[in-house]
């Protein structure tokens, strides 16, 4: 039966590739006991998104053989027991490797894609740079010139040696450029991460960011760009923002005048972003400051992210300006299909009585009054917001949670934190996402009593989003800061424990 299942999975993976080439991965997991996790994540454009992950079917003896459909060269991420490795995938090539459960190491053995991937592995993308391992005592008190001399220059020098190693290899010129590209742009991304998270004084941080990016090459030498290039693009857009606000402060530019590098006033930008969401604001910065050859795929990934979040309102707004800018884009057909799919979901749930909004929720001031009518059921409360990325990421794991407890005495309640002007957005979002359960919404000012009530007996009083709570069948809060839906079995066990209480 397991062999049959493995064959079916392999066929499912191969079917979409009938008109495309394949990259074949095979090998063995050393020390396999039946539970090791081996995955391959192939980005649509950039980023690590779970929907792009292929789970390897593994035989009883630990062997695997997977044909991955790809129509173009891709930089992918192999995940073995939580550890990530970069791989370069070319159509019609092969790679054989051994993964070891004892230390989660990877040993590349053979295949036509061996040379480029052996070098890629040796470069050590997963290695953390020296400055990110600092506890703050070595560099944080340095002024700008000290940071440039002690952090930026030594790191750039070390990374340049990696690029020299790649260029001196026997790889094809194309592969050399792809790998060198990733090394160079990873540098910018990591240095930006350090500048923004190291606890530097604001003026020093801004000056360091400007020094890092002022001469950064925006256009990659090859558009076969991996996630590090697009991580650089994210960082570059933050740099533009830093540069713009520095100029505003220095020149005392009024909020009604056009912002430098954006071509729109701060007042207008705030209105537009409030209406259409943060991705729309990113679009404004990208379309004004990046090459269009980069803006197009970069924004397509943004649109896909909104689709996967089932955020119809923001998707529709961004899709409209994308289509205006790129009327002949190869992505427009897919974007149109994605938008139509969410609109269909909205229509399907328009009269879904299982998506219930608490009557008179505006006047409700206690979570206890919401839970009380659900007496006899264990209640799982989700405190979230439509603006909250991690909240929306957790929603992807909710269908599995609800399937697990279908037919059991478990109810789901959602306490949303959005302001009154987002009421329509909230109502649309919960229907597009099919969020069956009881809903209420509070603004930032009037959600305080709920937090006070929920965290009364919690050691950690932090009011972050999302947070989850479990109430027993009597309506008593028994698990504050419960596990998340993505924690799966750990959460399921928490709920089971409360269900089985005598």
C-alpha positions in Angstrom: 0.0 0.0 0.0 2.8 2.4 0.9 4.6 1.7 -2.4 1.4 2.4 -4.3 1.0 5.7 -2.4 4.6 6.6 -3.2 4.1 5.9 -6.9 0.9 8.0 -6.9 2.7 11.0 -5.3 5.5 10.7 -7.8 3.0 10.7 -10.6 1.2 13.7 -9.1 4.5 15.6 -9.0 5.4 14.6 -12.6 2.0 15.2 -14.3 2.3 19.0 -14.4 5.7 18.6 -16.1 4.5 16.8 -19.2 5.3 19.8 -21.3 8.3 20.9 -19.2 11.6 19.6 -18.3 12.4 17.9 -15.0 15.1 18.1 -12.3 15.6 14.7 -10.7 16.6 14.3 -7.0 17.4 10.9 -5.6 19.4 9.4 -2.8 19.1 8.0 0.7 18.5 9.2 4.2 21.1 7.5 6.4 19.7 6.3 9.7 16.1 6.6 8.5 13.6 5.3 11.0 10.4 6.3 9.2 10.0 9.9 10.6 12.6 12.1 8.9 11.3 15.1 7.0 12.8 16.0 3.6 11.3 18.9 1.6 12.2 21.0 -1.4 10.9 24.6 -1.6 11.0 26.2 -5.1 10.1 29.9 -5.0 7.6 31.2 -7.5 9.8 34.3 -7.7 11.4 34.8 -4.3 10.8 34.0 -0.7 10.2 30.8 1.3 6.4 30.1 1.1 5.0 26.8 2.3 2.7 26.5 -0.6 5.8 26.0 -2.9 7.1 23.1 -0.8 7.3 19.5 -2.2 7.3 16.8 0.5 9.6 13.9 -0.6 8.0 10.5 -0.5 10.5 8.2 1.3 10.7 4.4 1.0 11.1 2.1 4.0 14.8 1.8 3.4 15.2 5.6 3.4 15.6 6.0 -0.4 13.9 8.6 -2.5 13.6 9.5 -6.1 11.7 12.6 -7.1 11.2 14.3 -10.5 10.6 18.0 -10.0 8.9 19.8 -12.9 10.8 23.0 -13.8 10.8 25.1 -17.0 13.7 27.4 -16.0 16.7 27.5 -13.8 15.8 28.0 -10.2 17.6 28.5 -6.9 15.7 26.3 -4.4 15.9 25.4 -0.8 16.2 21.8 0.4 15.0 21.3 4.0 16.1 18.3 6.0 15.0 18.0 9.6 14.7 21.8 9.8 18.1 22.6 8.4 18.1 24.5 5.0 20.5 24.0 2.1 20.6 26.0 -1.2 20.4 24.1 -4.4 20.7 25.2 -8.0 18.2 23.4 -10.3 18.6 23.2 -14.0 16.0 21.6 -16.3 17.0 18.0 -17.3 19.7 17.7 -14.7 20.1 15.3 -11.8 21.5 15.2 -8.3 22.2 12.3 -5.9 22.8 13.0 -2.3 22.8 11.4 1.2 21.2 13.0 4.2 22.3 11.9 7.6 19.8 11.9 10.5 22.6 11.9 13.1 23.7 15.4 12.4 21.2 16.6 9.7 24.2 16.9 7.3 24.0 16.7 3.5 26.6 14.9 1.3 26.3 15.4 -2.4 27.4 12.3 -4.3 26.7 12.4 -8.1 24.6 13.7 -10.9 24.9 16.2 -13.8 24.2 19.0 -11.3 26.9 18.0 -8.9 29.6 20.6 -9.7 27.5 23.7 -9.2 25.7 22.4 -6.2 28.9 21.2 -4.5 30.4 24.7 -4.9 27.1 26.2 -3.7 27.1 24.1 -0.6 30.8 24.9 0.1 30.1 28.6 -0.1 28.1 28.3 3.1 25.0 30.4 2.6 23.6 29.1 5.9 26.6 30.3 7.9 25.8 33.3 10.1 28.3 36.3 9.6 30.5 37.3 12.5 28.7 40.6 13.2 25.3 38.9 13.7 26.8 36.7 16.4 28.0 39.7 18.4 26.2 40.3 21.7 26.4 44.0 21.2 29.6 44.6 23.2 32.0 44.6 20.2 30.5 46.9 17.6 27.4 48.7 18.9 29.2 51.6 20.5 31.2 52.4 17.4 30.5 55.5 15.3 29.9 55.2 11.6 33.5 55.1 10.5 34.2 52.4 13.1 31.4 50.3 11.9 32.5 50.7 8.3 36.0 49.6 9.2 35.1 46.8 11.7 32.0 45.4 10.1 31.3 46.4 6.5 34.8 46.3 5.0 36.0 43.0 6.6 32.7 41.3 5.6 32.8 42.6 2.1 36.4 41.4 1.8 35.6 37.9 3.0 32.6 37.7 0.7 34.7 38.9 -2.3 36.9 35.9 -1.7 33.9 33.6 -2.1 33.0 35.3 -5.4 36.6 34.9 -6.6 36.4 31.2 -5.7 33.3 30.9 -7.8 34.8 32.8 -10.8 37.9 30.7 -10.7 35.8 27.4 -10.8 35.2 25.4 -13.9 31.4 26.1 -13.9 29.7 27.6 -16.8 29.7 31.4 -17.0 25.9 31.4 -16.4 26.3 29.4 -13.2 29.2 31.5 -12.0 27.0 34.6 -12.5 24.0 33.2 -10.7 26.0 32.1 -7.6 28.1 35.3 -7.5 24.9 37.3 -7.7 23.4 35.6 -4.7 26.6 36.1 -2.7 26.8 39.8 -3.5 23.2 40.6 -2.8 23.1 38.5 0.3 25.8 40.8 1.7 23.6 43.8 1.4 20.7 42.1 3.0 22.7 40.8 6.0 24.4 44.2 6.5 21.0 45.9 6.4 19.7 43.4 8.9 22.6 44.2 11.2 22.1 47.9 10.9 18.4 47.8 11.8 18.5 45.2 14.6 21.8 45.8 16.4 20.5 48.5 18.7 22.5 51.3 17.2 21.5 54.9 17.8 19.0 56.1 15.2 21.3 58.6 13.6 24.1 56.0 13.4 21.7 53.4 12.0 20.4 55.7 9.3 23.9 56.8 8.3 25.1 53.1 8.1 22.1 52.1 6.0 22.8 55.0 3.6 26.5 54.1 3.4 25.7 50.5 2.6 23.2 51.1 -0.2 24.3 54.4 -1.8 26.3 52.7 -4.5 24.4 49.4 -4.6 23.8 48.0 -8.1 20.0 47.7 -8.6 19.9 45.5 -11.7 21.4 42.0 -11.3 23.7 40.8 -14.0 21.3 37.9 -14.6 17.6 37.9 -14.0 17.8 34.3 -12.9 17.9 35.8 -9.4 17.4 33.9 -6.2 15.7 35.0 -3.0 18.7 36.9 -1.7 18.5 39.3 -4.6 14.8 40.0 -3.7 15.7 40.2 0.0 18.1 42.9 -1.2 15.3 44.6 -3.0 13.2 44.6 0.2 16.1 46.2 2.0 16.7 48.7 -0.8 13.2 49.9 -0.6 13.6 50.5 3.2 16.8 52.4 2.3 14.8 54.7 -0.1 12.4 55.3 2.8 15.2 56.2 5.2 16.8 58.4 2.5 13.5 60.2 1.8 12.7 60.9 5.5 16.2 62.1 6.1 15.7 64.6 3.3 12.3 65.6 4.6 13.8 66.4 8.0 16.8 68.2 6.7 14.8 70.4 4.2 11.7 70.6 6.4 9.5 69.5 3.5 5.7 69.8 4.4 3.6 66.7 4.5 1.5 68.1 1.7 4.5 68.4 -0.7 5.7 65.4 -2.8 8.0 63.1 -0.9 11.5 62.7 -2.4 11.9 59.5 -4.4 8.1 58.8 -4.2 6.4 61.5 -6.2 3.4 61.6 -3.8 2.9 63.6 -0.7 3.0 62.0 2.7 -0.6 63.0 3.3 -1.7 61.3 0.0 0.4 58.2 0.7 -1.1 57.7 4.1 -4.6 57.8 2.6 -3.8 55.4 -0.3 -2.0 52.9 2.0 -4.8 53.0 4.6 -7.3 52.2 1.8 -5.3 49.7 -0.2 -2.8 48.2 2.2 0.9 48.2 2.8 1.7 46.2 -0.4 0.3 49.2 -2.4 2.8 51.5 -0.6 5.6 49.1 -1.5 4.4 49.3 -5.1 4.7 53.1 -5.1 8.3 52.9 -3.8 9.2 50.1 -6.2 7.7 51.6 -9.4 9.5 54.9 -8.7 12.9 53.5 -7.8 13.5 50.1 -9.4 14.1 48.9 -13.0 10.7 47.8 -14.5 12.3 44.4 -15.3 12.6 43.9 -11.5 9.3 45.5 -10.5 7.2 43.1 -12.6 8.3 39.8 -11.0 8.8 41.4 -7.6 5.2 42.7 -7.6 3.8 39.4 -9.0 5.2 37.7 -5.9 3.5 40.3 -3.8 0.2 39.7 -5.5 0.6 36.0 -5.1 1.2 36.5 -1.4 -2.0 38.4 -1.1 -3.8 35.7 -2.9 -2.4 33.0 -0.6 -3.6 35.2 2.4 -7.0 35.4 0.7 -6.8 39.2 0.9 -9.2 40.1 -1.9 -9.3 43.9 -1.2 -5.6 44.5 -1.3 -5.1 42.0 -4.2 -7.7 43.8 -6.3 -6.2 47.2 -5.7 -2.6 46.1 -6.5 -3.7 44.0 -9.5 -5.4 47.1 -11.0 -2.2 49.3 -11.0 -0.1 46.3 -12.0 -2.2 45.7 -15.1 -2.1 49.4 -16.0 1.7 49.4 -15.8 2.2 46.0 -17.4 -0.7 45.4 -19.8 1.1 42.7 -21.7 2.7 40.9 -18.7 2.9 37.1 -18.8 1.5 37.2 -15.2 -1.8 39.0 -15.9 -3.7 35.9 -16.8 -2.8 34.2 -13.6 -3.4 37.4 -11.5 -6.9 37.6 -13.1 -7.6 34.0 -12.3 -6.4 34.4 -8.7 -8.6 37.5 -8.2 -11.7 35.7 -9.7 -11.0 32.7 -7.4 -11.2 34.9 -4.3 -14.3 36.7 -5.6 -15.9 33.2 -6.0 -15.0 32.3 -2.4 -16.6 35.6 -1.2 -19.8 34.8 -3.1 -19.8 31.2 -1.8 -19.6 32.4 1.8 -21.9 35.5 1.5 -24.7 33.7 3.2 -22.7 31.1 5.3 -24.5 31.1 8.6 -21.5 29.4 10.3 -19.6 32.6 9.9 -21.4 34.5 12.6 -20.7 38.1 13.7 -21.7 38.6 17.4 -24.8 40.7 17.6 -24.1 44.2 19.0 -20.4 43.4 19.2 -19.7 47.2 19.3 -21.1 47.4 22.8 -19.5 44.2 24.2 -16.8 44.9 26.7 -16.0 41.5 28.2 -14.8 38.3 26.5 -16.6 36.4 29.3 -20.0 37.5 27.9 -19.0 36.2 24.5 -17.9 32.8 25.9 -20.8 32.3 28.2 -23.4 31.3 25.6 -21.0 28.6 24.4 -21.2 26.8 27.7 -20.8 23.0 27.1 -18.1 23.5 24.5 -14.3 24.0 24.7 -13.6 27.4 23.1 -10.5 28.2 21.1 -10.1 32.0 21.0 -7.9 33.7 18.3 -6.9 37.3 18.9 -5.8 38.7 15.5 -6.0 41.5 13.0 -6.5 41.7 9.2 -3.2 43.9 9.1 -1.2 41.2 10.9 1.0 39.0 8.7 1.7 36.3 11.3 -2.1 36.2 12.1 -2.9 35.5 8.4 -0.1 32.9 8.2 -1.7 31.0 11.1 -5.1 31.0 9.3 -3.6 28.6 6.7 -3.3 25.9 9.4 -6.9 26.4 10.7 -8.7 24.1 8.3 -6.6 21.1 9.6 -7.4 22.2 13.2 -11.1 22.3 12.5 -11.0 19.0 10.6 -9.3 17.4 13.6 -12.1 18.4 16.0 -15.1 18.1 13.6 -18.1 16.7 15.4 -16.5 17.4 18.8 -17.6 20.0 21.4 -15.1 22.6 20.2 -16.1 26.2 19.2 -14.0 28.8 17.5 -14.1 32.5 18.4 -12.2 35.3 16.7 -11.5 38.6 18.4 -10.2 41.0 15.6 -8.3 44.2 16.3 -9.2 46.6 13.5 -10.5 50.2 13.6 -14.0 51.1 12.6 -13.0 52.3 9.2 -11.8 48.8 8.4 -15.2 47.2 9.3 -16.0 46.4 5.6 -12.5 45.0 5.1 -12.8 42.7 8.1 -16.3 41.4 7.1 -15.0 40.7 3.6 -11.8 39.0 4.8 -13.6 36.5 7.2 -16.0 35.5 4.4 -13.3 35.1 1.7 -11.3 33.0 4.1 -14.4 30.9 5.2 -13.6 31.6 8.8 -16.5 29.7 10.4 -17.0 30.6 14.0 -18.1 33.6 16.1 -16.6 37.0 15.3 -16.3 40.3 17.0 -14.1 43.4 16.3 -12.6 46.0 18.5 -10.4 49.1 17.8 -7.0 49.7 19.5 -8.6 52.0 22.1 -11.4 49.7 23.2 -9.7 46.3 23.1 -7.8 47.1 26.3 -10.4 45.5 28.7 -10.2 42.3 26.7 -6.4 42.1 27.0 -6.7 42.8 30.8 -9.2 40.1 31.2 -7.3 37.5 29.1 -3.9 38.2 30.6 -5.0 38.6 34.2 -3.4 35.4 35.4 -0.7 35.1 32.7 3.0 35.6 33.7 3.7 37.2 30.3 1.4 40.3 29.9 2.6 41.1 26.4 -0.3 42.1 24.1 1.1 40.8 20.8 -0.8 39.4 17.8 -1.8 36.7 17.2 -2.5 35.1 20.6 -4.6 32.1 21.4 -6.6 31.1 24.5 -8.6 28.0 25.5 -11.7 28.0 27.7 -13.2 24.9 29.2 -16.8 23.8 28.9 -17.8 25.9 31.9 -16.5 29.1 30.2 -13.3 29.3 32.4 -10.1 30.4 30.8 -7.8 27.4 31.4 -4.9 28.0 28.9 -3.6 31.5 28.3 -1.2 31.9 25.4 -2.2 28.5 24.0 -0.3 26.9 21.1 -0.9 28.2 17.6 -2.7 26.3 14.8 0.6 25.8 13.0 1.9 23.9 16.1 -0.5 21.2 15.1 -0.2 18.2 17.4 1.0 20.3 20.3 -2.2 22.4 20.1 -4.4 19.4 19.4 -3.2 17.8 22.6 -3.9 21.0 24.6 -7.5 21.0 23.3 -7.9 17.2 23.9 -6.7 17.7 27.5 -9.4 20.3 28.1 -12.0 18.2 26.3 -11.3 15.2 28.5 -11.4 17.1 31.8 -13.9 15.7 34.2 
